[in-house]
């Protein structure tokens, strides 16, 4: 059974039918016991009437009057019967209604006050409900006689009453089951409507009729739909980034290629040709590096686990300590263990690595890396700060350094694309901000604010 709706309908139907079935059996058993107790109470009342009417004759024999309080005892085959037996089991008296039949054998009740109630059959096979009661009758002050009074009622009335109740009970229960199953089906259909809507919208996305899932889903489905939209958005962003990177790369390579072609066509001197070739190859190399790093950015990852920032920063600083070992730089990491990043580890390495490497090139001796969460208008951000104790960056020069190929000092090694790559990652991929300012150590402080929300929201 692959249908969720089918599973729910079958499970709910089985539970409903089982519940109503057990309810019906319980009610049937309760009514039967109640009706049986009512019969026993009626027979008990009739038995007390017989005890009240019984008396001893002149020979100390138990007798009952011909006209009994209950007229059915005097009517043959009336459905109500009675007799009296002595302790040896001899029949002392029987009601006229027993004409032509006899009550079935009943185990003798020997102790006065004992009562027995049981379903039995008369001598002609008529089903009966029989109540027997034993009394000790005083003959004189020193003599007592044991008598057993038996009263019976035709069981047909009891069976008819139980059958009538069962017919009404199970009829209503079946009708209730049909109504409840129909209502249950409507409720399930209404409850599962959002799932059918998700399936229909996903199919529309597959056919290209829509690009994202709509909003307004129940709270239980919102994490699913939000993460699916995040995955779709991430996929579209990656594809768009690749397309833009290829277009930009092709456009950027046109100029150096045109320069090389023009130099070759003009028949320049070998020295001039080598210089032009070296310049344009370096230019193309920077362009390719920049576009490849830009296209490789993964961005926020939907359904991603939080990535601890401190271990990533420590890995970068340890690597830089080895690269710049001859300068004996001091690296300080001020990142709490609970600080996390929702995104690709490669992007975080690219941002921290470029900022820290840039600080190593300009610092005197000390570099500080910080990372902490911040709330920006109800949306969580990760703030990354890297500062050094170098000469710093003038405010008017800061915007220029964020452009590809720009360097504050040409004598310092590098391609001039590090801050540009970081800027693209921060602003285009994580929709944040990159700022260059003055730090507490006296040098430059570069601050990257990366916007994110847990689980790709």
C-alpha positions in Angstrom: 0.0 0.0 0.0 1.9 3.0 -1.3 -0.9 5.5 -0.9 -0.8 7.5 2.3 -4.5 8.3 2.0 -5.3 4.6 1.5 -3.2 3.6 4.5 -5.0 6.2 6.7 -8.4 5.1 5.4 -7.7 1.4 6.0 -6.2 2.0 9.5 -8.9 4.4 10.6 -11.7 2.1 9.2 -10.2 -0.9 11.0 -10.0 1.0 14.3 -13.5 2.4 13.8 -15.1 -1.0 13.0 -13.2 -2.7 15.8 -14.2 0.0 18.3 -17.9 0.0 17.3 -17.9 -3.8 17.2 -16.5 -4.0 20.7 -18.9 -1.4 21.8 -21.8 -3.4 20.4 -20.6 -6.6 22.0 -20.3 -4.8 25.3 -23.7 -3.2 25.1 -25.2 -6.5 24.0 -23.6 -8.3 27.0 -24.7 -5.6 29.4 -28.3 -5.6 28.1 -28.4 -9.4 28.3 -27.1 -9.5 31.8 -29.5 -6.7 32.8 -32.5 -8.5 31.2 -31.5 -11.7 32.9 -31.3 -10.0 36.2 -34.7 -8.5 35.6 -36.1 -12.0 35.0 -34.5 -13.2 38.2 -36.0 -10.3 40.1 -39.5 -11.0 38.7 -39.2 -14.7 39.6 -37.9 -13.7 43.1 -41.1 -11.6 43.5 -43.3 -14.4 42.4 -41.5 -16.8 44.7 -42.1 -14.5 47.7 -45.8 -14.3 46.7 -46.0 -18.1 46.8 -44.2 -18.2 50.2 -46.8 -15.7 51.5 -49.7 -17.8 50.2 -48.3 -21.1 51.5 -49.6 -22.7 54.7 -49.9 -25.9 56.6 -53.1 -28.0 56.7 -54.5 -30.0 59.6 -52.0 -32.8 58.9 -49.0 -30.5 58.8 -48.7 -30.7 55.1 -47.8 -27.6 53.0 -50.7 -26.4 50.9 -51.3 -23.4 48.7 -54.7 -21.9 47.8 -56.3 -22.6 44.4 -56.6 -18.9 43.7 -53.1 -17.6 43.6 -52.1 -13.9 43.6 -50.7 -14.3 40.1 -53.4 -15.5 37.7 -50.9 -17.0 35.2 -50.1 -19.7 37.8 -53.7 -20.9 37.3 -53.7 -20.8 33.5 -52.3 -23.8 31.7 -49.3 -23.0 29.4 -49.3 -19.4 30.5 -45.5 -19.3 30.5 -45.2 -18.9 34.3 -44.9 -22.1 36.3 -44.2 -23.1 39.9 -43.9 -26.2 42.2 -42.8 -27.2 45.7 -40.6 -30.2 46.6 -39.8 -31.5 50.0 -36.3 -32.5 51.2 -36.4 -36.1 49.7 -37.3 -34.6 46.3 -41.0 -35.5 46.3 -43.4 -33.1 44.6 -45.6 -31.5 47.2 -47.4 -29.0 45.0 -47.4 -27.7 41.4 -49.3 -24.8 39.7 -52.1 -25.6 37.3 -50.1 -23.9 34.6 -47.8 -26.9 34.6 -50.6 -29.2 33.4 -49.1 -31.8 31.0 -45.5 -30.9 31.7 -43.0 -31.0 34.6 -40.2 -28.7 35.6 -36.7 -30.2 34.8 -34.6 -31.8 37.4 -32.9 -29.2 39.5 -30.0 -30.0 41.9 -31.5 -30.1 45.4 -30.8 -27.0 47.5 -30.2 -28.5 50.9 -29.5 -25.4 53.0 -32.3 -23.1 54.0 -31.9 -19.7 52.3 -30.0 -21.1 49.3 -31.0 -19.8 45.9 -30.3 -21.2 42.4 -31.0 -19.5 39.1 -30.3 -21.3 35.8 -31.7 -21.8 32.3 -33.2 -25.3 31.9 -35.8 -27.1 29.7 -39.1 -28.5 30.7 -40.1 -32.1 30.1 -41.5 -31.2 26.6 -38.4 -29.3 25.6 -39.6 -25.8 26.4 -36.7 -23.5 27.3 -37.2 -22.1 30.8 -35.5 -19.8 33.3 -35.8 -21.4 36.7 -35.3 -19.9 40.2 -35.2 -22.3 43.2 -35.3 -21.2 46.9 -35.1 -23.5 49.9 -36.8 -22.7 53.2 -37.1 -24.4 56.6 -40.7 -24.6 57.6 -41.6 -24.8 61.3 -44.0 -27.7 61.9 -44.0 -27.3 65.7 -41.5 -26.0 68.2 -39.2 -29.0 67.8 -39.9 -30.1 64.2 -38.9 -28.4 60.9 -39.5 -29.4 57.3 -37.3 -28.4 54.3 -39.1 -27.3 51.2 -37.8 -26.0 47.9 -40.0 -23.6 46.0 -39.3 -23.4 42.3 -40.6 -20.7 39.9 -40.0 -20.8 36.2 -40.7 -18.5 33.2 -40.7 -19.3 29.6 -37.4 -18.2 28.1 -39.0 -17.2 24.8 -39.9 -13.8 26.2 -36.4 -13.2 27.3 -34.9 -14.3 24.0 -37.4 -12.1 22.1 -36.5 -9.1 24.2 -32.7 -9.7 23.7 -33.2 -10.3 19.9 -35.2 -7.1 19.6 -32.5 -5.2 21.4 -29.8 -6.7 19.3 -31.5 -6.0 16.1 -32.0 -2.3 17.0 -28.5 -2.1 18.4 -26.6 -3.6 15.5 -28.8 -1.8 13.0 -28.0 1.6 14.5 -24.3 0.6 14.9 -24.1 -0.3 11.2 -25.8 2.9 10.2 -23.5 4.8 12.5 -20.5 3.0 11.1 -21.5 3.9 7.5 -22.0 7.6 8.5 -18.7 7.7 10.4 -16.8 6.1 7.6 -18.2 8.6 5.2 -17.4 11.5 7.5 -14.0 10.0 8.1 -13.3 9.8 4.4 -14.3 13.5 4.0 -12.1 14.5 7.0 -9.2 12.6 5.6 -9.7 14.1 2.2 -9.8 17.6 3.6 -6.8 16.9 5.9 -4.7 15.5 3.1 -5.6 18.3 0.7 -2.3 20.2 1.5 -0.3 17.1 0.6 -2.1 16.7 -2.7 -1.5 20.4 -3.3 2.3 19.9 -2.7 2.3 16.9 -5.1 0.5 18.9 -7.7 2.8 21.9 -7.4 5.9 19.7 -7.5 4.6 18.1 -10.7 4.0 21.6 -12.1 7.6 22.5 -11.2 8.8 19.4 -13.0 6.8 20.4 -16.1 8.1 24.0 -15.9 4.7 25.5 -15.2 5.9 27.0 -11.9 9.3 27.7 -10.3 8.5 27.4 -6.5 6.0 26.1 -4.1 3.3 28.5 -3.0 2.8 29.6 0.6 -0.1 29.2 3.1 0.5 25.6 4.0 -0.3 24.2 7.5 2.4 24.6 10.2 3.3 20.9 9.9 4.2 21.3 6.2 5.8 24.7 6.3 9.3 23.4 7.1 9.0 21.0 4.2 7.8 23.5 1.7 10.2 26.2 2.9 13.1 23.8 2.6 12.0 22.6 -0.8 11.8 26.2 -2.0 15.2 26.8 -0.5 16.6 23.8 -2.5 14.9 25.1 -5.6 16.3 28.6 -5.1 19.7 27.2 -4.4 19.6 25.1 -7.5 18.5 28.1 -9.6 21.1 30.3 -8.0 23.9 27.8 -8.7 22.8 27.5 -12.3 22.5 31.3 -12.7 25.9 31.8 -11.1 27.5 29.2 -13.5 25.9 30.9 -16.5 27.0 34.4 -15.3 30.5 33.2 -14.6 30.9 31.7 -18.0 29.5 34.8 -19.6 31.7 37.1 -17.6 34.7 34.9 -18.3 34.1 34.9 -22.0 33.6 38.7 -21.9 36.7 39.3 -19.7 39.0 37.2 -22.0 38.0 39.1 -25.1 40.1 42.1 -24.3 43.5 40.4 -23.5 42.9 38.1 -26.6 42.3 41.1 -28.7 45.5 42.8 -27.4 47.5 39.7 -28.2 46.1 39.4 -31.7 46.7 43.1 -32.3 50.3 42.8 -31.1 50.9 39.8 -33.4 49.3 41.5 -36.4 51.4 44.7 -36.0 54.7 42.7 -36.0 56.0 43.9 -32.7 59.5 43.3 -31.6 60.2 40.1 -29.6 60.9 42.0 -26.4 57.7 44.0 -26.7 55.8 40.8 -27.7 57.2 38.9 -24.6 56.2 41.8 -22.3 52.7 42.1 -23.8 52.3 38.3 -23.7 53.4 38.2 -20.0 51.0 41.0 -19.1 48.0 39.6 -20.9 48.6 36.0 -19.6 48.8 37.3 -16.0 45.6 39.3 -16.7 43.8 36.2 -18.0 45.1 34.1 -15.2 43.6 36.5 -12.6 40.4 36.6 -14.5 40.1 32.8 -14.7 41.0 32.4 -11.0 38.4 35.0 -10.0 35.6 33.6 -12.1 36.3 30.0 -11.0 36.2 30.9 -7.3 33.1 32.9 -7.9 31.3 30.1 -9.7 32.4 27.5 -7.1 30.5 29.3 -4.3 27.8 26.9 -2.9 25.8 29.4 -0.9 23.3 28.6 1.8 22.6 24.9 1.9 19.0 23.9 2.7 18.5 21.2 5.2 22.2 21.5 6.2 23.5 20.8 9.6 25.1 23.7 11.5 28.8 24.0 10.8 31.0 25.0 13.8 33.0 28.1 12.9 35.8 27.7 15.5 37.4 24.5 14.0 37.4 26.0 10.5 39.0 29.2 11.6 41.7 27.2 13.6 42.4 25.1 10.5 43.0 28.3 8.4 45.1 30.0 11.0 47.3 26.9 11.5 47.9 26.8 7.8 48.8 30.5 7.6 51.1 30.2 10.6 53.1 27.7 8.6 53.1 29.8 5.4 54.3 32.9 7.3 56.5 31.0 9.8 59.5 33.3 9.1 57.5 36.3 10.3 56.4 34.7 13.6 52.9 36.2 13.4 50.5 36.0 16.3 47.1 34.6 15.5 44.2 35.1 17.9 40.8 33.5 17.4 37.9 35.0 19.4 35.2 32.6 18.4 32.8 30.8 20.8 32.4 27.1 20.4 28.7 27.5 20.0 29.0 29.8 17.0 27.8 28.0 13.8 27.4 28.7 10.1 24.6 27.5 7.9 26.2 27.2 4.5 28.9 25.4 2.6 32.2 24.8 4.4 34.1 25.7 1.2 32.5 29.2 1.2 33.4 29.8 4.8 37.0 28.6 4.1 37.1 31.0 1.1 35.9 34.0 3.1 38.0 33.4 6.2 41.0 32.3 4.2 41.1 35.3 1.9 40.5 37.8 4.7 43.1 36.2 7.0 45.7 35.9 4.2 45.1 39.5 3.2 45.7 40.5 6.9 48.9 38.4 7.0 50.3 40.4 4.1 49.7 43.8 5.7 50.1 43.2 9.4 53.1 43.9 11.5 52.8 40.9 13.8 49.3 40.4 15.2 46.0 39.2 13.6 42.6 38.7 15.3 39.8 36.7 13.9 36.3 37.0 15.4 32.9 35.4 14.5 29.6 35.8 16.4 25.9 35.6 15.6 23.8 38.7 15.3 20.1 39.5 14.8 19.4 41.8 11.9 15.8 42.7 11.7 14.6 39.3 13.0 16.9 37.5 10.6 20.0 35.8 11.9 23.5 36.7 10.7 27.0 35.5 11.2 29.4 38.3 11.6 33.1 37.5 10.7 35.7 40.1 11.5 39.4 40.0 10.7 41.7 42.8 11.8 45.5 43.4 11.9 48.0 45.8 13.4 49.2 47.0 10.0 49.1 50.5 8.4 45.4 50.2 7.8 43.4 51.2 4.7 42.3 54.8 3.9 38.5 55.2 3.6 38.7 56.5 0.1 40.8 53.5 -0.9 38.5 50.8 0.6 35.9 50.7 -2.3 38.7 50.3 -4.9 40.2 47.3 -3.1 36.9 45.4 -3.5 37.2 45.5 -7.3 38.9 42.6 -9.1 42.6 43.1 -9.7 43.0 46.1 -7.4 45.8 46.1 -4.8 46.8 48.7 -2.2 50.5 48.1 -2.9 51.7 46.4 -6.1 54.9 45.3 -4.3 52.9 43.0 -2.1 52.4 39.5 -3.7 48.9 38.6 -4.9 46.5 38.8 -7.8 44.2 41.4 -6.2 41.1 39.2 -6.4 40.9 37.9 -2.8 38.7 40.7 -1.5 36.6 40.8 -4.7 35.9 37.1 -4.3 34.9 37.6 -0.7 32.7 40.6 -1.7 30.9 38.5 -4.3 30.4 35.6 -1.8 29.1 37.9 1.0 26.9 40.1 -1.1 25.7 37.9 -4.0 25.6 34.5 -2.4 24.8 35.2 1.3 23.0 38.6 0.7 25.2 40.3 3.3 27.6 43.2 3.5 31.4 43.6 3.4 32.8 46.6 5.2 36.4 47.8 5.5 37.2 50.0 8.5 39.6 50.8 11.3 40.3 48.1 13.9 41.2 48.2 17.6 44.7 47.0 16.8 45.4 50.1 14.8 45.2 48.5 11.4 42.4 47.5 9.0 39.3 45.6 10.1 37.3 43.8 7.4 33.8 42.8 8.6 31.6 40.3 6.6 28.0 39.9 7.6 26.5 36.7 6.3 22.7 36.3 6.4 21.3 32.9 7.1 18.5 31.2 8.9 18.5 27.6 10.2 17.5 24.8 7.8 17.7 27.0 4.8 14.7 29.2 5.7 
